[in-house]
Amino acid sequence: MPAMFDAHVHFREPGFEAKETIASGSEAAINGGITGVVMMPNTRPAIDSATVVATVLEIAKKTSRIPVYTSGCVTKDRHGKELAGIDGMKNLGVKMLTDDGDTTGDPAVLFRAMQYATEFGMFFASHCEVPELAGPRALNEGAMSYRLGIKGSPACAEEIIIDRDIRLAHAAGAHIHIQHVSSKLGMETIRWWKQRGDVKVTAEVAPHHLLFTDEDIGDFDTNYKMNPPLRTKADNEGLLEGLIEGVFDLIATDHAPHTPFEKSQDFISAPNGITGLETALVSLYHYFVATGKFGWDLVVKRYSAEPRRMMGLPAVSIEVGQPVELILFDTAAETTFTKDFMKSKSQNTPLINQTFKGSVDLVMVGDAILLERNF
């Protein structure tokens, strides 16, 4: 089938190379059947100017075997107060603007950015969260947070900004993309706006928000700590419904590597994030395709074709005379996500050392074989 494309990854370079580099992140992507990615800008320095964009793209050109695209910040250093160097980033090919990792706090600043950058054909991706409501961002507010004695983050902290940012885009005539939706009501809000038909809104869901709930945290397992947090089974079911229905345009992993030392801290102190590039396709097959919940057609559309289209790239097709960009997936094989298997510098995933149905056996781009398992 066509190779996958992930429109939401954190490769940590520059600034946090102990977690991940563009080189290691790209190899992790290939290992998972992915041949193109979009980096988020919460690096150090933040990707908020043409200078940093040029640096990132140059590193990618030298060290990555797949195309690496980058988003740019909406505001300088993601502080939410002053517009980033949008025109300079646009001239280097940046299409997506986001302060991902945080919400662009001041709606007036975001509205002004939308009015300005939409003229350049750029679009906005929103990490949706009211920080005053979200609190320590540790886990969902509910029975599990009460049992563990940790202040929870209510779903409304996310849902309020989903609606706010779509309303701003509606007023500005901008394209808004809602990132890593975690709640059923958030999905329903996006559905309502899409049904109106007078605003361009796209949205993504991450595999971990389909697979896990806050009950999986157990005795403070930090591999289940992420932002937005894992919510309830009802939210999982609502998100799956939205993916099948088409409310969600994309599947994206929000690949967020952290070092073992960081994740070994107590639950509140440990950073949010889960790796996903190497586990996404196999886990989607294991839990959803193999069980008949949806088919390969949905996977290819939502994790290959549509993310490419959102970035202004052509969808990959497998046809005589067309460029090759494909993977072979063995449905009869199995994959065990051991440390030796993983190419990422970090393995902060609850799927570590677990075995799943399916295997990415070949990744090919043009006449280059990027990955070939031992048959």
HUCOR-V569449 format. One record per pair of residues at least 24 apart in sequence whose C-alpha atoms are under 10 Angstrom apart, sorted by sequence separation. I is the first residue (numbers start at 1). GAP is how many residues later the second one is. D is the distance in Angstrom with one decimal. If there is no record, write none. Layout:
I GAP D
I GAP D
//
This chain:
5 24 8.9
47 24 7.6
48 24 5.5
49 24 8.1
69 24 8.5
70 24 6.5
71 24 6.7
72 24 6.4
73 24 5.4
74 24 5.3
75 24 7.0
78 24 7.7
79 24 9.4
80 24 5.0
81 24 8.0
82 24 9.8
102 24 8.5
103 24 5.2
104 24 8.7
105 24 9.0
129 24 9.6
130 24 9.9
133 24 5.4
134 24 8.0
158 24 8.2
159 24 7.8
162 24 6.8
166 24 8.3
175 24 7.3
176 24 6.4
177 24 5.7
178 24 6.3
179 24 6.0
180 24 5.6
181 24 5.5
182 24 8.3
209 24 9.8
212 24 7.6
252 24 8.8
253 24 6.5
333 24 6.3
334 24 4.8
335 24 5.6
4 25 9.0
47 25 5.4
48 25 4.8
69 25 7.7
70 25 8.3
71 25 4.8
72 25 4.9
73 25 5.0
74 25 5.7
78 25 8.7
79 25 7.7
80 25 5.5
81 25 6.9
95 25 8.7
96 25 9.5
97 25 7.2
98 25 8.8
99 25 9.2
100 25 7.6
101 25 9.4
102 25 5.9
103 25 5.7
104 25 9.2
105 25 8.1
129 25 9.9
132 25 8.2
133 25 8.9
158 25 8.1
159 25 9.4
161 25 9.4
162 25 9.2
173 25 9.0
174 25 7.6
175 25 4.8
176 25 5.0
177 25 4.6
178 25 4.5
179 25 5.4
180 25 5.0
181 25 7.6
210 25 8.4
211 25 7.1
252 25 9.0
253 25 9.7
255 25 9.7
332 25 7.1
333 25 5.0
334 25 5.7
335 25 8.5
4 26 9.3
11 26 9.8
13 26 9.5
16 26 10.0
17 26 9.7
46 26 8.4
47 26 6.0
48 26 7.4
49 26 9.8
69 26 9.2
70 26 7.8
71 26 5.6
72 26 6.2
73 26 5.1
74 26 9.2
78 26 7.5
79 26 8.2
80 26 6.2
81 26 9.9
83 26 7.2
95 26 7.2
96 26 6.0
97 26 6.2
98 26 5.8
99 26 8.0
100 26 6.6
101 26 6.5
102 26 7.6
103 26 5.9
104 26 9.8
105 26 8.7
129 26 9.0
130 26 8.5
131 26 7.4
159 26 7.1
160 26 8.5
163 26 6.8
167 26 8.9
173 26 7.0
174 26 6.9
175 26 5.8
176 26 6.4
177 26 5.2
178 26 6.4
179 26 7.2
180 26 5.7
182 26 9.3
183 26 8.7
209 26 8.4
210 26 5.1
211 26 9.6
253 26 9.2
331 26 6.8
332 26 6.1
333 26 5.7
334 26 9.4
3 27 9.3
10 27 9.6
11 27 9.3
12 27 8.7
14 27 9.8
15 27 9.5
16 27 7.1
46 27 7.4
47 27 9.6
48 27 7.0
49 27 8.2
69 27 9.6
70 27 9.3
71 27 6.9
72 27 7.9
73 27 8.0
78 27 9.6
79 27 9.7
80 27 9.0
81 27 9.5
82 27 7.2
83 27 8.5
86 27 8.6
90 27 8.7
94 27 9.9
95 27 4.7
96 27 5.2
97 27 4.8
98 27 5.0
99 27 7.3
100 27 5.2
101 27 9.3
102 27 7.2
103 27 7.5
129 27 8.5
130 27 4.9
131 27 9.2
155 27 8.0
156 27 8.8
158 27 9.7
159 27 5.1
162 27 7.6
163 27 7.8
166 27 7.8
172 27 9.4
173 27 7.9
174 27 8.6
175 27 7.8
176 27 8.3
177 27 7.7
178 27 9.0
179 27 8.8
180 27 9.4
182 27 5.9
209 27 6.4
210 27 7.6
227 27 9.7
253 27 7.0
330 27 8.9
331 27 4.5
332 27 8.0
333 27 9.1
4 28 8.5
5 28 8.6
6 28 7.0
9 28 6.8
10 28 8.5
11 28 6.4
12 28 8.6
13 28 9.5
14 28 9.4
15 28 5.9
16 28 7.2
47 28 9.8
48 28 5.7
49 28 9.4
71 28 9.3
72 28 9.5
80 28 10.0
81 28 6.7
82 28 9.7
94 28 7.6
95 28 6.2
96 28 5.7
97 28 6.1
98 28 6.1
99 28 7.2
100 28 8.8
101 28 9.6
102 28 9.1
103 28 8.1
129 28 5.2
130 28 6.5
155 28 6.4
158 28 7.4
159 28 8.8
162 28 7.6
166 28 10.0
170 28 7.2
171 28 8.6
180 28 9.6
181 28 7.9
182 28 8.5
208 28 9.4
209 28 9.8
210 28 9.1
226 28 9.8
252 28 8.7
253 28 10.0
330 28 5.6
331 28 6.6
333 28 9.2
3 29 9.5
4 29 6.0
5 29 5.4
6 29 8.3
7 29 8.1
8 29 7.1
9 29 6.1
10 29 5.6
11 29 7.7
12 29 8.7
13 29 9.3
14 29 5.8
15 29 4.5
16 29 9.9
36 29 9.6
37 29 8.2
38 29 8.9
39 29 7.2
40 29 9.2
41 29 7.3
42 29 9.7
46 29 9.7
47 29 8.7
48 29 6.3
71 29 9.5
75 29 7.6
80 29 7.3
81 29 9.2
83 29 8.7
84 29 9.0
87 29 9.3
91 29 9.5
93 29 9.6
94 29 9.6
95 29 8.5
96 29 6.6
97 29 8.6
98 29 7.7
102 29 8.3
128 29 7.7
129 29 4.4
130 29 8.9
154 29 9.9
155 29 9.1
156 29 8.6
159 29 9.7
160 29 9.6
170 29 5.1
180 29 8.1
210 29 6.6
211 29 9.5
251 29 9.3
329 29 6.9
330 29 5.2
331 29 8.9
3 30 5.9
4 30 4.4
5 30 6.0
6 30 6.4
7 30 5.5
8 30 5.6
9 30 5.0
10 30 5.5
11 30 9.3
12 30 7.6
13 30 6.2
14 30 5.7
15 30 6.7
35 30 8.5
36 30 5.9
37 30 6.9
38 30 6.1
39 30 6.2
40 30 6.4
41 30 6.0
42 30 9.0
46 30 7.9
47 30 7.6
48 30 7.8
74 30 7.5
75 30 10.0
80 30 8.2
83 30 6.9
86 30 8.8
87 30 7.9
90 30 7.4
128 30 5.0
129 30 7.6
130 30 7.3
155 30 8.3
156 30 8.4
159 30 7.8
163 30 8.7
169 30 7.0
170 30 7.7
209 30 7.8
210 30 6.4
226 30 8.9
329 30 5.6
330 30 6.5
2 31 9.2
3 31 5.7
4 31 6.1
5 31 4.8
6 31 4.8
7 31 4.7
8 31 6.2
9 31 6.0
10 31 7.9
11 31 9.4
12 31 5.5
13 31 7.6
14 31 6.8
15 31 8.9
35 31 5.5
36 31 5.2
37 31 5.3
38 31 4.6
39 31 4.5
40 31 5.6
41 31 5.6
42 31 8.0
46 31 5.3
47 31 8.9
73 31 9.5
82 31 9.6
86 31 7.1
90 31 8.9
127 31 8.4
128 31 7.2
129 31 7.5
130 31 6.7
155 31 8.2
159 31 9.6
168 31 9.8
169 31 7.8
170 31 8.9
209 31 9.2
328 31 8.5
329 31 4.6
330 31 6.5
1 32 10.0
2 32 9.4
3 32 6.0
4 32 7.2
5 32 5.8
6 32 6.5
7 32 7.5
8 32 6.5
9 32 9.6
10 32 7.8
11 32 8.4
12 32 8.1
13 32 9.1
14 32 8.3
34 32 8.6
35 32 6.9
36 32 6.0
37 32 6.1
38 32 5.0
39 32 6.0
40 32 7.4
41 32 6.0
45 32 7.3
46 32 7.2
90 32 7.7
128 32 7.8
129 32 5.8
167 32 8.5
169 32 8.3
328 32 6.1
329 32 5.7
330 32 9.3
2 33 9.5
3 33 8.6
4 33 9.1
5 33 8.5
6 33 9.1
7 33 8.9
10 33 8.4
13 33 9.7
14 33 9.1
35 33 8.8
36 33 7.7
37 33 8.1
38 33 6.6
39 33 8.8
40 33 8.5
41 33 9.6
44 33 8.6
87 33 8.1
128 33 5.0
129 33 8.1
166 33 7.7
206 33 9.5
207 33 9.8
210 33 9.5
327 33 7.0
328 33 5.6
329 33 7.3
22 34 8.4
26 34 8.8
43 34 9.2
50 34 9.7
51 34 9.5
75 34 8.2
86 34 9.4
127 34 8.4
128 34 5.7
166 34 8.6
205 34 7.4
327 34 7.4
328 34 5.0
329 34 9.3
22 35 9.7
30 35 8.5
42 35 8.2
43 35 10.0
48 35 8.9
49 35 6.5
50 35 6.9
53 35 9.1
54 35 8.6
57 35 9.1
74 35 8.8
75 35 8.4
126 35 8.5
127 35 8.5
128 35 9.1
166 35 7.1
204 35 9.9
205 35 8.9
223 35 9.9
327 35 5.3
328 35 6.8
23 36 8.4
27 36 9.9
30 36 7.9
41 36 9.1
42 36 7.5
48 36 5.3
49 36 4.8
50 36 8.2
53 36 6.6
74 36 7.3
86 36 9.4
126 36 7.8
128 36 9.0
165 36 9.9
166 36 9.8
326 36 8.0
327 36 4.5
328 36 8.8
22 37 7.3
23 37 7.3
26 37 8.6
27 37 7.6
29 37 8.7
41 37 8.5
47 37 9.0
48 37 6.0
49 37 7.0
50 37 8.3
51 37 8.4
52 37 8.9
53 37 9.8
128 37 8.2
205 37 9.1
326 37 6.0
327 37 6.3
14 38 8.8
21 38 9.6
22 38 6.2
23 38 9.8
26 38 5.8
27 38 7.7
46 38 10.0
47 38 9.5
48 38 7.6
49 38 8.7
50 38 4.9
51 38 8.3
54 38 7.3
75 38 8.6
127 38 9.7
204 38 10.0
205 38 7.6
225 38 9.1
325 38 7.7
326 38 5.5
327 38 8.9
21 39 9.6
22 39 9.8
23 39 8.8
24 39 8.9
25 39 8.6
26 39 7.0
27 39 8.6
49 39 6.5
50 39 4.6
53 39 7.4
54 39 10.0
74 39 7.0
126 39 7.3
204 39 8.6
324 39 10.0
325 39 5.7
326 39 6.6
22 40 9.8
23 40 5.2
24 40 8.3
26 40 6.7
48 40 9.4
49 40 5.9
50 40 8.2
53 40 9.2
74 40 9.1
125 40 9.4
126 40 9.3
203 40 9.8
222 40 9.6
223 40 7.2
324 40 6.9
325 40 4.4
326 40 9.0
14 41 8.7
22 41 7.1
23 41 5.2
26 41 8.7
48 41 7.7
49 41 9.5
50 41 8.0
51 41 9.7
53 41 8.2
124 41 9.4
222 41 6.1
223 41 9.3
290 41 8.4
324 41 5.4
325 41 6.4
13 42 9.9
14 42 7.5
21 42 9.3
22 42 6.7
23 42 8.2
26 42 7.9
47 42 9.0
50 42 7.0
205 42 9.8
221 42 9.1
222 42 7.4
225 42 7.6
289 42 10.0
323 42 7.8
324 42 4.7
325 42 9.3
327 42 9.9
13 43 7.6
21 43 9.8
23 43 9.6
25 43 9.9
49 43 9.9
50 43 9.9
74 43 9.5
203 43 9.6
204 43 8.7
205 43 6.5
221 43 9.1
222 43 8.1
224 43 9.6
225 43 8.9
229 43 8.5
323 43 6.0
324 43 7.4
325 43 9.5
326 43 9.9
327 43 9.9
50 44 9.3
202 44 10.0
203 44 7.3
204 44 5.2
205 44 8.4
206 44 8.6
207 44 7.2
208 44 9.9
209 44 9.6
222 44 7.8
223 44 9.5
226 44 9.7
227 44 9.3
228 44 8.7
229 44 9.4
285 44 9.8
322 44 9.5
323 44 9.1
324 44 9.2
325 44 9.9
327 44 9.1
328 44 9.3
14 45 9.4
124 45 8.7
182 45 9.0
183 45 9.1
202 45 8.0
203 45 5.0
204 45 6.0
205 45 6.6
206 45 5.7
207 45 7.4
208 45 7.8
221 45 9.1
222 45 5.7
225 45 8.0
226 45 7.7
227 45 5.7
228 45 9.2
286 45 9.1
327 45 9.7
13 46 9.0
22 46 8.3
123 46 9.6
182 46 6.3
183 46 9.5
201 46 9.7
202 46 6.9
203 46 5.6
204 46 4.6
205 46 5.2
206 46 5.1
207 46 6.3
208 46 9.4
220 46 7.8
221 46 7.3
222 46 8.8
225 46 7.6
226 46 4.1
227 46 6.7
285 46 8.2
13 47 9.9
180 47 8.7
181 47 7.6
182 47 7.3
183 47 8.9
184 47 9.4
201 47 9.9
202 47 5.9
203 47 6.4
204 47 5.5
205 47 6.2
206 47 4.9
207 47 9.2
220 47 5.8
222 47 9.6
223 47 9.4
225 47 5.3
226 47 4.4
227 47 9.3
251 47 9.7
282 47 8.9
180 48 7.3
181 48 10.0
182 48 7.0
183 48 7.0
184 48 9.3
187 48 9.2
201 48 9.4
202 48 8.0
203 48 8.8
204 48 6.2
205 48 7.9
206 48 6.8
219 48 9.5
220 48 9.2
222 48 6.8
223 48 9.6
224 48 8.6
225 48 6.3
226 48 6.5
240 48 9.7
250 48 9.8
251 48 8.0
281 48 9.3
282 48 9.9
286 48 9.6
48 49 9.3
179 49 9.7
182 49 6.9
183 49 8.3
184 49 9.9
186 49 9.4
203 49 9.7
204 49 9.1
205 49 9.2
206 49 9.3
222 49 8.3
223 49 8.6
224 49 8.1
225 49 7.6
244 49 8.8
250 49 9.2
251 49 9.8
282 49 9.2
47 50 10.0
48 50 9.7
74 50 8.1
124 50 7.7
125 50 8.6
126 50 7.3
127 50 9.2
128 50 7.5
182 50 9.3
184 50 7.3
185 50 8.0
188 50 8.5
204 50 9.9
217 50 9.8
222 50 8.2
223 50 7.6
224 50 7.4
244 50 7.1
251 50 9.2
252 50 8.7
253 50 9.7
47 51 10.0
48 51 9.4
73 51 9.6
74 51 9.4
118 51 9.7
123 51 6.7
124 51 6.3
125 51 5.9
126 51 6.2
127 51 6.9
128 51 7.4
183 51 8.7
184 51 4.6
187 51 7.4
188 51 9.2
191 51 8.1
222 51 8.9
223 51 6.6
243 51 9.5
244 51 9.6
250 51 8.1
251 51 5.5
252 51 7.0
47 52 9.6
71 52 9.9
72 52 9.6
73 52 9.9
74 52 10.0
122 52 8.5
123 52 5.1
124 52 4.9
125 52 4.5
126 52 5.1
127 52 5.6
128 52 8.7
183 52 5.1
184 52 7.4
186 52 9.5
187 52 6.6
190 52 9.5
195 52 9.7
222 52 9.4
223 52 9.2
246 52 9.3
249 52 8.5
250 52 4.5
251 52 5.1
252 52 10.0
282 52 8.8
283 52 9.6
46 53 9.4
71 53 9.5
115 53 9.7
121 53 9.1
122 53 7.9
123 53 6.1
124 53 5.9
125 53 5.7
126 53 5.7
127 53 7.5
128 53 8.3
182 53 7.0
183 53 7.7
184 53 7.8
185 53 8.2
186 53 9.0
187 53 9.9
194 53 7.8
240 53 9.0
249 53 5.9
250 53 5.9
251 53 8.7
282 53 7.6
71 54 9.1
107 54 9.8
111 54 8.7
114 54 8.1
115 54 8.8
118 54 8.3
119 54 9.8
121 54 9.1
122 54 9.8
123 54 7.5
124 54 8.5
125 54 6.4
126 54 9.0
127 54 8.8
181 54 10.0
182 54 7.9
183 54 9.6
184 54 4.8
185 54 9.3
187 54 9.2
188 54 8.1
191 54 9.7
240 54 9.5
244 54 7.5
248 54 8.1
249 54 8.8
250 54 8.4
282 54 10.0
103 55 9.7
110 55 8.4
114 55 6.9
118 55 7.6
119 55 9.0
183 55 7.5
184 55 5.9
187 55 6.6
191 55 9.0
192 55 9.5
243 55 8.6
250 55 8.9
251 55 9.0
252 55 8.4
38 56 10.0
40 56 9.2
41 56 8.8
42 56 9.3
105 56 9.6
111 56 9.7
112 56 9.6
115 56 9.1
116 56 9.2
118 56 5.7
182 56 9.4
183 56 7.0
184 56 9.3
187 56 9.3
191 56 5.7
246 56 8.9
249 56 9.8
250 56 6.3
251 56 8.0
279 56 9.2
11 57 10.0
39 57 9.9
40 57 9.1
41 57 7.5
42 57 7.3
104 57 9.7
107 57 8.2
111 57 5.9
114 57 9.4
115 57 5.4
117 57 8.5
118 57 7.7
182 57 7.3
184 57 9.1
190 57 7.1
191 57 8.8
249 57 6.5
250 57 6.0
279 57 9.7
38 58 8.9
40 58 7.7
41 58 7.1
42 58 6.7
103 58 8.1
107 58 8.0
110 58 7.9
111 58 7.4
114 58 6.1
115 58 7.5
116 58 9.6
128 58 9.9
181 58 8.0
184 58 8.5
189 58 9.9
190 58 8.7
244 58 9.8
249 58 7.8
250 58 9.7
279 58 7.6
40 59 8.3
41 59 7.0
42 59 6.6
110 59 9.2
113 59 9.3
114 59 7.9
115 59 7.2
188 59 8.4
243 59 8.5
278 59 8.4
10 60 9.9
40 60 6.6
41 60 8.7
42 60 9.0
108 60 9.0
111 60 8.3
112 60 8.3
114 60 5.9
187 60 7.2
250 60 9.2
9 61 9.4
40 61 8.6
104 61 9.4
107 61 7.7
111 61 6.7
113 61 9.7
114 61 8.4
187 61 8.0
249 61 9.2
5 62 9.9
7 62 8.8
8 62 9.5
103 62 9.7
110 62 9.9
114 62 9.1
7 63 9.3
8 63 9.2
111 63 9.2
278 63 9.2
279 63 9.2
7 64 9.4
278 64 7.0
277 65 9.8
278 65 8.1
208 66 8.3
277 66 9.8
278 66 8.2
181 67 9.0
208 67 9.7
277 67 8.6
290 67 8.2
180 68 9.9
208 68 8.2
276 68 9.7
283 68 8.9
290 68 9.1
144 69 9.8
145 69 8.3
148 69 9.6
179 69 9.9
207 69 8.0
275 69 8.3
278 69 9.8
286 69 9.8
287 69 8.9
144 70 6.5
145 70 9.4
148 70 8.9
158 70 7.7
178 70 9.2
180 70 9.7
206 70 8.8
275 70 10.0
279 70 8.7
286 70 6.1
287 70 8.9
143 71 9.1
144 71 6.3
148 71 8.1
157 71 9.6
178 71 10.0
179 71 9.5
180 71 8.9
275 71 7.4
276 71 9.2
285 71 8.8
286 71 5.2
142 72 8.8
143 72 8.9
144 72 9.5
145 72 9.9
148 72 7.9
177 72 9.4
179 72 9.9
180 72 7.6
207 72 9.1
208 72 8.6
211 72 8.7
274 72 9.3
275 72 6.5
276 72 9.0
279 72 7.6
283 72 9.7
284 72 10.0
285 72 7.3
286 72 6.9
140 73 9.1
141 73 9.2
144 73 8.5
155 73 8.6
177 73 9.9
179 73 8.6
180 73 8.2
207 73 6.4
211 73 8.9
274 73 8.2
275 73 5.8
276 73 7.5
279 73 9.2
282 73 9.8
283 73 6.9
284 73 9.8
285 73 6.8
139 74 9.9
140 74 6.6
144 74 8.9
153 74 9.5
154 74 9.8
155 74 8.8
180 74 7.2
206 74 8.8
207 74 9.0
210 74 9.3
274 74 5.5
275 74 5.7
282 74 6.9
283 74 7.9
284 74 9.6
285 74 9.4
139 75 7.0
140 75 9.9
153 75 8.5
154 75 9.2
155 75 9.9
179 75 8.7
208 75 9.5
273 75 7.6
274 75 5.3
275 75 9.2
276 75 9.5
282 75 6.9
283 75 8.4
125 76 9.8
153 76 7.6
155 76 8.0
207 76 8.0
208 76 9.9
211 76 7.9
272 76 10.0
273 76 8.6
274 76 8.2
275 76 9.6
282 76 5.7
283 76 9.9
123 77 9.7
124 77 9.7
125 77 9.0
126 77 9.4
152 77 9.1
154 77 9.1
207 77 7.1
210 77 9.6
211 77 9.6
274 77 9.9
279 77 9.5
281 77 8.7
282 77 6.4
123 78 9.9
125 78 8.8
139 78 8.9
153 78 9.6
210 78 9.7
281 78 8.7
282 78 7.5
96 79 9.9
97 79 9.7
98 79 9.5
100 79 8.5
281 79 8.2
96 80 9.6
97 80 9.8
155 80 9.9
96 81 9.1
98 81 9.8
278 82 9.5
138 84 9.3
40 85 10.0
139 85 8.9
140 85 9.8
260 85 9.9
263 85 7.3
138 86 9.7
139 86 6.7
140 86 10.0
259 86 7.9
260 86 7.2
262 86 9.8
138 87 6.5
139 87 7.6
140 87 9.5
144 87 9.6
257 87 7.9
258 87 8.5
259 87 5.7
260 87 7.8
137 88 8.7
138 88 7.4
139 88 8.1
140 88 8.3
141 88 9.2
144 88 9.6
257 88 7.6
258 88 5.8
259 88 7.9
260 88 7.2
7 89 9.8
137 89 7.9
138 89 7.8
139 89 8.1
140 89 5.6
141 89 9.9
142 89 8.6
143 89 9.8
257 89 5.3
258 89 7.7
259 89 7.6
10 90 9.9
137 90 6.5
138 90 9.0
139 90 5.0
140 90 6.3
141 90 8.2
142 90 8.7
256 90 8.9
257 90 7.1
258 90 6.5
10 91 9.9
137 91 7.5
138 91 6.9
139 91 6.6
140 91 5.5
141 91 9.9
256 91 9.8
257 91 6.4
258 91 9.9
8 92 9.5
137 92 7.1
138 92 9.5
139 92 7.8
140 92 8.2
256 92 8.4
257 92 8.9
134 93 9.7
255 93 9.9
256 93 9.7
134 94 9.1
255 94 9.9
134 95 9.9
205 97 9.7
129 98 9.4
204 98 8.9
129 99 8.2
204 99 9.8
127 100 9.4
128 100 8.5
127 101 8.8
204 103 9.3
202 108 8.7
8 117 9.9
150 117 9.0
151 117 9.3
150 118 7.9
225 123 9.7
223 124 9.1
224 124 8.8
225 124 9.7
102 125 9.8
223 125 5.6
224 125 7.5
225 125 9.9
101 126 8.4
222 126 8.4
223 126 5.4
224 126 6.6
101 127 9.9
222 127 9.1
223 127 5.4
139 128 9.3
222 128 8.8
223 128 9.0
138 129 7.2
139 129 9.0
221 129 8.5
223 129 9.6
138 130 5.7
137 131 8.1
138 131 8.6
136 132 7.0
138 132 8.8
136 133 8.9
138 133 8.9
139 133 9.7
177 133 9.3
217 133 9.6
137 134 9.5
138 134 7.7
216 134 9.4
137 135 8.0
212 138 9.5
208 141 9.6
208 142 9.6
8 171 8.3
101 171 9.8
7 172 9.8
8 172 8.9
123 187 9.2
123 188 9.4
122 189 9.5
8 196 9.2
7 197 9.1
8 198 9.3
38 214 10.0
40 214 8.9
96 214 9.3
37 215 9.7
39 215 9.6
40 215 9.8
95 215 9.2
96 215 7.8
39 216 9.6
40 216 10.0
95 216 6.8
94 217 9.3
95 217 8.4
29 226 9.7
25 230 9.0
25 232 9.1
20 236 8.9
21 236 9.9
19 237 8.8
20 237 6.5
19 238 5.6
20 238 7.8
18 239 9.5
19 239 5.0
20 239 8.8
18 240 8.1
19 240 5.4
37 240 9.7
16 241 9.9
18 241 7.0
19 241 9.1
8 242 10.0
16 242 9.2
69 242 9.0
7 243 8.3
8 243 9.2
9 243 8.0
10 243 9.6
16 243 10.0
19 243 9.6
34 243 7.6
6 244 8.8
7 244 8.3
8 244 5.6
9 244 6.8
10 244 6.9
11 244 8.0
12 244 8.5
32 244 8.7
33 244 8.5
34 244 8.7
5 245 9.7
6 245 7.6
7 245 5.9
8 245 6.3
9 245 5.0
10 245 5.7
11 245 7.7
12 245 8.1
32 245 5.7
33 245 7.8
5 246 9.2
6 246 5.4
7 246 8.1
8 246 5.0
9 246 4.7
10 246 5.3
11 246 7.8
12 246 9.4
31 246 7.9
32 246 4.1
33 246 9.8
34 246 9.8
4 247 9.9
5 247 8.4
6 247 6.9
7 247 8.3
8 247 7.0
9 247 6.8
10 247 7.3
28 247 9.6
29 247 8.9
30 247 8.4
31 247 5.7
32 247 6.5
33 247 9.2
34 247 8.9
6 248 8.5
7 248 9.9
8 248 9.4
9 248 9.4
28 248 9.0
29 248 5.2
30 248 7.9
31 248 9.0
32 248 7.1
33 248 7.4
6 249 9.1
28 249 6.1
29 249 6.2
32 249 6.5
33 249 9.4
25 250 10.0
27 250 9.5
28 250 5.7
29 250 9.6
32 250 7.8
26 251 9.1
27 251 9.2
28 251 9.5
29 251 9.9
25 252 8.3
25 253 9.7
10 263 9.7
10 265 9.1
9 266 9.0
9 267 8.8
9 268 8.2
36 268 9.2
8 269 9.9
34 269 9.1
35 269 9.4
38 269 9.5
6 270 10.0
34 270 8.5
37 270 9.3
38 270 9.9
6 271 8.0
36 271 9.7
37 271 9.3
5 272 9.9
36 272 8.5
38 273 8.8
4 277 8.5
35 290 7.7
34 291 9.8
35 291 8.7
34 292 9.3
35 292 9.4
33 293 8.4
34 293 8.6
33 294 6.2
1 295 8.9
4 295 8.7
5 295 9.5
32 295 9.7
33 295 8.5
1 296 9.6
4 296 7.2
6 296 9.9
7 296 8.8
33 296 8.6
3 297 8.2
4 297 9.4
5 297 9.2
6 297 6.8
7 297 9.6
30 297 9.7
1 298 10.0
2 298 6.9
4 298 9.1
5 298 6.0
6 298 7.7
1 299 7.5
2 299 9.6
4 299 5.6
5 299 4.9
7 299 9.8
8 299 9.6
66 299 8.7
3 300 8.8
4 300 4.4
5 300 7.8
7 300 6.0
65 300 9.6
2 301 9.7
3 301 6.5
4 301 8.0
5 301 8.8
6 301 6.9
7 301 8.0
2 302 6.9
3 302 9.2
5 302 6.4
6 302 8.5
1 303 9.6
2 303 8.4
4 303 9.0
5 303 6.6
7 303 8.8
65 303 9.8
4 304 9.1
7 304 8.2
66 304 8.9
65 305 7.7
5 310 9.7
31 310 8.7
32 310 9.4
5 311 9.8
31 311 7.7
32 311 9.6
3 312 9.9
4 312 9.0
31 312 7.1
2 313 8.7
3 313 7.4
28 313 9.7
30 313 9.0
31 313 9.2
2 314 5.8
3 314 9.3
28 314 6.8
29 314 8.5
1 315 9.2
2 315 6.3
3 315 9.9
27 315 9.1
28 315 4.8
29 315 8.5
1 316 8.3
2 316 6.6
27 316 5.9
28 316 5.0
1 317 7.2
26 317 8.8
27 317 7.1
28 317 8.7
24 318 9.9
25 318 7.6
26 318 8.3
27 318 10.0
28 318 10.0
24 319 6.4
25 319 5.6
23 320 9.8
24 320 5.4
25 320 7.7
3 321 9.4
4 321 9.1
23 321 9.1
24 321 6.4
25 321 9.5
2 322 8.6
3 322 5.8
4 322 8.4
22 322 9.9
23 322 9.9
24 322 9.5
2 323 6.1
3 323 4.6
4 323 8.4
21 323 8.6
1 324 8.7
2 324 4.4
3 324 5.3
20 324 6.8
21 324 7.9
1 325 5.7
2 325 6.2
3 325 8.8
19 325 8.6
20 325 5.4
1 326 5.6
2 326 8.8
19 326 6.1
20 326 6.9
33 326 9.5
34 326 9.9
1 327 6.5
18 327 7.5
19 327 6.0
32 327 8.9
33 327 6.1
1 328 7.8
17 328 9.0
18 328 8.7
19 328 9.6
31 328 9.9
32 328 6.6
33 328 8.6
35 328 8.2
31 329 7.4
32 329 9.5
33 329 7.8
34 329 8.2
35 329 8.8
30 330 9.3
31 330 9.0
32 330 10.0
33 330 6.1
35 330 7.9
31 331 9.1
32 331 9.0
33 331 9.2
30 332 9.4
31 332 8.2
11 333 9.6
30 333 7.0
30 334 9.5
35 335 9.2
33 337 9.6
33 338 8.6
31 339 8.9
32 339 9.7
30 340 7.0
31 340 7.0
30 341 6.9
31 341 9.5
31 342 9.8
27 343 9.1
27 344 9.4
3 359 9.9
3 360 7.4
2 361 9.6
3 361 8.3
2 362 9.7
3 362 8.7
//
